[in-house]
């Protein structure tokens, strides 16, 4: 920009200095591994400004595995690690990048996955609410099963303990058809948990 002032030429170069660029990375607080199972773990942390989420993990501090980058800018972060091995020590560290591209990485963390689940569900079954007799082959089964994982996932039913129906989602009630003819009837049920442990009939 140029002009004259009191008959003297002058020149002005430049302008208002730009505000200082953001060069400060986010502050990572309280990185923690929780909800640890034999094959999964949830890694959580917070940042003092919105930032991305990513976790490196592996059997040593060289890590070797990296979760997909979650580019959503948040201050409360949660990433689930899957495909882990049971009873294994893992190292991990979290990283977050703010909107200006400043990257922060936590110190090394460590956790051990749970032992493999080898305990099958257990439970009971009754026919028609426990009545002593019925004059129809169509009955209602009432099932009550529990598992140490807290979840019973599937069940299989049979009238002879040899040929079983295909596995289906566990339910506490089920319509069922008994074999024809008079006499005592037995229904067999097997249940499984999310680890694939099937109970005895």
Secondary structure, 3 states (H helix, E strand, C coil): CEEEECCEEEECCCCCCCCCCCCCCCCEEEEEEECCCCCCEEEEEEEEEEEEEEEEEECCCCCCEECCCEEEEEEEEEEEECCCCCCCEEEEEEEEEECCCCEEECCCEEEECCCCCCCCCEEEEEEHHHCCCCCCCEEEEEEEEECCCCCCCEEEEECCCCCCCCCEECCCEEEEECCCCCCCCCCEEEEECCCCCECCC
